[in-house]
Amino acid sequence: MVPDRRMNSAAIRILIVDRDAKYREWLRLHLGILYPQATIGTLEPGGDGGLGALSTGRACEALVLAADFGSSGEEEEEPPGIKQVQILRASDAAPVLLVLAEGGDELTAVSAIRAGASDYLPKRLVTPARLKASLDQALRSVEGSPPQAAEEPQPEKRARPPRPTPLAAGHPAITGYEITRKLSESEKAVVYLAESRARGTDVALKVSKVPCEDRTKQALEREYQAILAVHDPAVVRIFDHGIEDGYEYLAMEYFPRGDLKARMQVGVTESEALRFLERIAAALSVVHRAGLLHRDLKPPNVMLRENDNVVLIDFGLARLLDVSHHSTYTGVLRGSPYYMSPEQALGEKLDPRSDLYSLGVIFHEMLTGRKPFMGNSAMEVLQQHVNATPPRLPPSLSGYTPLLARLLAKQREERFSGAEELIAACVALRSGNGRRAQSAA
């Protein structure tokens, strides 16, 4: 794959026009990722559909217009979106005008192109990859160079490139990605190692097992939106989200070193366990400050970078914190029973201390090689989380008992108040261990 250096490096100006503030922000975030050198601006049109400062003069190199292309209310009148395209083309506001149509049909698409739109995409079908493909082709056309082979999925009206071998479990192939092998599988999704044709790098491609029938069932989209709220190396980076033949997919960072579960199977020393505890707490601090609860913290959801820094993944169960009440919506019984807090097992409201309890279970498992609570059924394990006393640590690990007791306290009021307090306790314990080691020497 030969990248288009002009498109990736040119400091182009892109302006987004849409009445929907949330959708404008969604577009701004994605275009900022897809065109890191570009200047991305947003504009809300006036109440009458007017375009204000865009009425005269060149405003940008590319304008993304989300508009109504449905009925205008009067059969003899053109849809509002067509009028906006005509106004923008008359004002020469941008050489590239990409239309994202709400409503409309094939006739309005033809009308929009005739009115001067560079391309027309139904808003409900827009994905970051399709958005980039359309903009790239339009920008290349303006520059006068012949269109190059598409590096991203194209709008449906264009021919798609040949597909790779179909995926397992009846999945369709995902356009733009070359599947290498399966990495993992859960009840609802399969994660593959794949090469992104657009990026030229390996990614982890998460594909839903069940086709999504409507937007309310797009679980990966909820995970995608949750991760967009956090920008930190401690949280997995997401590159792409979309739907292919009804199946959702999510392209994200790939971690060759694997997860904490695999590392624990090799063996973790006391000092490594304490270091991992501190680093996971720091990652949770980032997530909680962003207003999120993870709600499914467990070793397979903690990935490792080359320097042993941790990265949290799988935010499918994440929920927004209610800042005024320091809680989340009433929890449903979802997640791994081995790492679930008592309040989550009871379906009560959750707060950041619930994630810290899950981290306490992980810490116990790192120290001893065993989970604190086991049983013959999920219900038996959950009952122990609510009622049973955690097993004692071996005498050689007794120095960690106070820390672990606070993490695994049944009443959240008895736990650490937040990740920052836990980090401070880890630092103090690590310093104490160091002083004792020096004294013994």
Backbone hydrogen bonds, N-H to C=O, Kabsch-Sander energy under -0.5 kcal/mol:
donor,donor_aa,acceptor,acceptor_aa,energy
5,R,3,P,-1.2
8,N,4,D,-1.7
9,S,5,R,-2.1
10,A,6,R,-2.1
12,I,10,A,-2.1
14,I,12,I,-0.5
14,I,39,T,-2.9
15,L,62,A,-2.4
16,I,41,G,-2.5
17,V,64,V,-3.0
18,D,16,I,-0.5
18,D,43,L,-1.8
21,A,19,R,-0.8
24,R,20,D,-2.4
25,E,21,A,-2.1
26,W,22,K,-2.3
27,L,23,Y,-2.6
28,R,24,R,-2.5
29,L,25,E,-2.6
30,H,26,W,-1.9
31,L,27,L,-2.9
32,G,28,R,-2.0
33,I,29,L,-1.3
34,L,30,H,-2.8
35,Y,31,L,-2.6
38,A,35,Y,-1.8
39,T,12,I,-2.6
40,I,38,A,-0.6
41,G,14,I,-2.8
41,G,39,T,-0.6
43,L,16,I,-2.4
46,G,50,G,-2.0
49,G,46,G,-2.4
54,L,51,L,-2.6
55,S,52,G,-2.1
56,T,53,A,-0.6
57,G,91,S,-0.5
59,A,57,G,-0.5
59,A,93,A,-2.3
60,C,93,A,-1.5
61,E,13,R,-1.5
62,A,13,R,-2.0
63,L,96,V,-2.8
64,V,15,L,-3.1
65,L,63,L,-0.7
65,L,98,L,-2.9
66,A,17,V,-2.9
66,A,64,V,-0.6
67,A,65,L,-0.6
67,A,100,L,-1.7
69,F,67,A,-0.6
69,F,102,E,-3.0
77,E,74,E,-1.9
81,G,68,D,-2.7
82,I,79,P,-0.7
83,K,79,P,-1.5
84,Q,80,P,-2.1
85,V,81,G,-2.1
86,Q,82,I,-2.3
87,I,83,K,-2.3
88,L,84,Q,-2.5
89,R,85,V,-2.6
90,A,86,Q,-2.0
91,S,87,I,-1.7
92,D,88,L,-0.8
93,A,88,L,-1.7
96,V,61,E,-1.2
97,L,95,P,-0.5
98,L,63,L,-2.6
98,L,96,V,-0.5
99,V,97,L,-0.6
99,V,119,D,-2.6
100,L,65,L,-3.1
101,A,99,V,-0.6
101,A,121,L,-2.6
102,E,67,A,-2.8
103,G,101,A,-0.6
109,A,105,D,-2.0
110,V,106,E,-2.1
111,S,107,L,-2.4
112,A,108,T,-2.6
113,I,109,A,-2.1
114,R,110,V,-2.4
115,A,111,S,-1.9
116,G,112,A,-0.5
116,G,113,I,-1.1
117,A,112,A,-2.5
118,S,97,L,-2.6
119,D,97,L,-1.2
121,L,99,V,-2.9
123,K,101,A,-3.1
125,L,122,P,-1.6
126,V,123,K,-1.3
131,L,127,T,-2.6
132,K,128,P,-2.3
133,A,129,A,-2.4
134,S,130,R,-2.3
135,L,131,L,-2.3
136,D,132,K,-3.1
137,Q,133,A,-2.0
138,A,134,S,-2.1
139,L,135,L,-2.8
140,R,136,D,-2.5
141,S,137,Q,-2.0
142,V,138,A,-1.9
143,E,139,L,-1.8
144,G,140,R,-0.7
144,G,141,S,-0.7
145,S,140,R,-1.5
158,R,155,P,-2.4
167,L,171,H,-0.7
171,H,168,A,-2.0
175,T,173,A,-0.7
177,Y,174,I,-1.8
178,E,195,E,-2.4
179,I,177,Y,-0.6
180,T,193,L,-3.3
181,R,193,L,-1.2
183,L,191,V,-3.1
184,S,191,V,-1.7
186,S,189,A,-3.0
190,V,207,V,-2.5
191,V,184,S,-2.6
192,Y,190,V,-0.5
192,Y,205,L,-2.8
193,L,181,R,-3.2
194,A,192,Y,-0.6
194,A,203,V,-2.6
195,E,178,E,-2.5
196,S,194,A,-0.5
196,S,201,T,-2.8
197,R,176,G,-2.6
197,R,195,E,-0.6
198,A,176,G,-0.5
200,G,196,S,-2.8
201,T,196,S,-0.5
203,V,194,A,-3.3
204,A,252,M,-2.6
205,L,192,Y,-3.2
205,L,203,V,-0.6
206,K,204,A,-0.7
206,K,250,L,-3.1
207,V,190,V,-3.0
207,V,205,L,-0.5
208,S,248,E,-2.3
209,K,188,K,-3.0
210,V,188,K,-0.5
212,C,246,G,-2.8
217,K,214,D,-1.7
218,Q,215,R,-1.5
219,A,217,K,-1.7
222,R,218,Q,-1.4
223,E,219,A,-2.0
224,Y,220,L,-2.5
225,Q,221,E,-2.7
226,A,222,R,-2.1
227,I,223,E,-2.2
228,L,224,Y,-1.6
229,A,225,Q,-0.6
229,A,226,A,-1.1
230,V,227,I,-1.8
235,V,232,D,-2.1
236,V,312,L,-2.2
239,F,251,A,-3.1
240,D,251,A,-1.5
242,G,249,Y,-1.9
244,E,247,Y,-2.8
245,D,243,I,-0.5
247,Y,244,E,-2.0
249,Y,242,G,-2.4
250,L,206,K,-2.2
251,A,240,D,-2.7
252,M,204,A,-2.3
252,M,250,L,-0.5
253,E,237,R,-2.0
258,G,255,F,-1.9
260,L,299,P,-1.1
260,L,302,V,-2.6
261,K,299,P,-0.7
263,R,259,D,-1.7
264,M,260,L,-2.7
265,Q,261,K,-1.6
266,V,262,A,-1.0
266,V,263,R,-0.5
267,G,263,R,-1.5
273,A,269,T,-2.7
274,L,270,E,-2.4
275,R,271,S,-2.1
276,F,272,E,-2.9
277,L,273,A,-2.4
278,E,274,L,-2.1
279,R,275,R,-2.3
280,I,276,F,-2.8
281,A,277,L,-2.1
282,A,278,E,-2.0
283,A,279,R,-2.0
284,L,280,I,-2.6
285,S,281,A,-2.2
286,V,282,A,-1.6
287,V,283,A,-2.0
288,H,284,L,-3.3
289,R,285,S,-2.3
290,A,286,V,-1.3
291,G,288,H,-1.7
292,L,287,V,-1.9
293,L,319,R,-2.4
301,N,298,K,-2.0
302,V,299,P,-1.8
303,M,301,N,-0.6
303,M,311,V,-3.1
304,L,258,G,-2.3
305,R,309,N,-2.9
308,D,305,R,-1.8
311,V,303,M,-2.2
312,L,234,A,-3.0
313,I,301,N,-2.2
318,A,315,F,-0.9
319,R,293,L,-1.4
321,L,291,G,-3.1
322,D,327,S,-4.2
323,V,321,L,-1.0
325,H,322,D,-1.2
326,H,322,D,-1.8
327,S,322,D,-1.2
328,T,350,L,-0.9
331,G,348,E,-1.0
334,R,332,V,-2.3
339,Y,336,S,-1.3
340,M,337,P,-0.8
345,A,341,S,-2.5
346,L,342,P,-1.6
347,G,344,Q,-1.1
348,E,343,E,-3.0
354,S,351,D,-2.5
355,D,351,D,-0.7
356,L,352,P,-1.5
357,Y,353,R,-1.6
358,S,354,S,-1.6
359,L,355,D,-2.0
360,G,356,L,-1.9
361,V,357,Y,-1.8
362,I,358,S,-1.8
363,F,359,L,-2.5
364,H,360,G,-2.4
365,E,361,V,-2.1
366,M,362,I,-2.4
367,L,363,F,-2.3
368,T,364,H,-2.4
369,G,365,E,-2.2
381,V,377,S,-1.8
382,L,378,A,-2.5
383,Q,379,M,-2.3
384,Q,380,E,-1.4
385,H,381,V,-1.9
386,V,382,L,-1.7
387,N,383,Q,-2.4
388,A,384,Q,-1.6
397,L,394,P,-2.3
398,S,395,P,-1.3
400,Y,397,L,-2.3
401,T,398,S,-1.8
404,L,400,Y,-2.5
405,A,401,T,-2.8
406,R,402,P,-1.6
407,L,403,L,-1.8
408,L,404,L,-2.4
409,A,406,R,-0.9
412,R,410,K,-0.6
414,E,411,Q,-2.0
415,R,412,R,-1.4
422,L,418,G,-1.6
423,I,419,A,-2.4
424,A,420,E,-2.2
425,A,421,E,-1.9
426,C,422,L,-2.3
427,V,423,I,-2.5
428,A,424,A,-2.3
429,L,425,A,-2.5
430,R,426,C,-2.8
431,S,427,V,-2.3
432,G,428,A,-2.3
433,N,429,L,-2.5
434,G,430,R,-2.0
435,R,431,S,-2.2
436,R,432,G,-2.2
437,A,433,N,-2.2
438,Q,434,G,-2.1
439,S,435,R,-2.3
440,A,436,R,-2.4
441,A,437,A,-1.7
